[in-house]
Amino acid sequence: EADIYQTPRYLVIGTGKKITLECSQTMGHDKMYWYQQDPGMELHLIHYSYGVNSTEKGDLSSESTVSRIRTEHFPLTLESARPSHTSQYLCASSEFGEAYGYTFGSGTRLTVV
Amino acid sequence: KNEVEQSPQNLTAQEGEFITINCSYSVGISALHWLQQHPGGGIVSLFMLSSGKKKHGRLIATINIQEKHSSLHITASHPRDSAVYICAAHRYGGSQGNLIFGKGTKLSVKP
């Protein structure tokens, strides 16, 4: 079944640790996105990709980095987690062009203690 | 002022009631999305529309491009409709994939 998968679903980690949030989609979509959402607030784009080897920063400044080595995989990495990184991170994908809908993952709720 | 405004912020309804959530935007758009976010955090795309009206089951979405306004209607509401409903505008000519999100409307349907 075509879908988008995020792991882990929940993560509690200590300050200073390196973490990678995984995102994979099985739809062959060229465009993928990472959004950050604080409780009760709107989503903000932190990274996006047009395709393999393409990554761009979004509107919200983030200390995280992303890579796109394969079409289906768009991991997000924090080299040194801090309490200010505590948030929900949502991955999404869409086909190329403005007339297509988005598919969202279930999100990763990150808590840095 | 946000470029995408939703109202109301919170809405409580009795089961069976007709519900309307409104979204106004101030930028030129190529499409508008209605999304549903359940307490677990995952988001489901309900509609994407650029003109007129779309219907799916008990959900209806309308958009008026001239007035820069969209509405999401739920007929015969049910407790399982309880969620946060998010309006997102795909800015016309903006950077690829740049959706501007509203803050969401938290709907609670009581049995």
HADDOCK unambig.tbl for C-alpha pairs under 7 A between the chains (distance, minus, plus):
assign (segid A and resid 41 and name CA) (segid B and resid 103 and name CA) 5.64 0.50 0.50
assign (segid A and resid 42 and name CA) (segid B and resid 101 and name CA) 5.97 0.50 0.50
assign (segid A and resid 42 and name CA) (segid B and resid 102 and name CA) 6.04 0.50 0.50
assign (segid A and resid 42 and name CA) (segid B and resid 103 and name CA) 4.51 0.50 0.50
assign (segid A and resid 42 and name CA) (segid B and resid 104 and name CA) 6.99 0.50 0.50
assign (segid A and resid 43 and name CA) (segid B and resid 101 and name CA) 6.17 0.50 0.50
assign (segid A and resid 98 and name CA) (segid B and resid 30 and name CA) 6.84 0.50 0.50
assign (segid A and resid 101 and name CA) (segid B and resid 48 and name CA) 6.13 0.50 0.50
assign (segid A and resid 102 and name CA) (segid B and resid 45 and name CA) 6.69 0.50 0.50
assign (segid A and resid 103 and name CA) (segid B and resid 45 and name CA) 6.65 0.50 0.50
assign (segid A and resid 104 and name CA) (segid B and resid 43 and name CA) 5.65 0.50 0.50
assign (segid A and resid 104 and name CA) (segid B and resid 44 and name CA) 6.51 0.50 0.50
assign (segid A and resid 105 and name CA) (segid B and resid 42 and name CA) 6.09 0.50 0.50
assign (segid A and resid 105 and name CA) (segid B and resid 43 and name CA) 6.83 0.50 0.50
assign (segid A and resid 106 and name CA) (segid B and resid 41 and name CA) 6.20 0.50 0.50
assign (segid A and resid 106 and name CA) (segid B and resid 42 and name CA) 3.69 0.50 0.50
assign (segid A and resid 106 and name CA) (segid B and resid 43 and name CA) 6.49 0.50 0.50
assign (segid A and resid 107 and name CA) (segid B and resid 41 and name CA) 6.21 0.50 0.50
assign (segid A and resid 107 and name CA) (segid B and resid 42 and name CA) 5.67 0.50 0.50
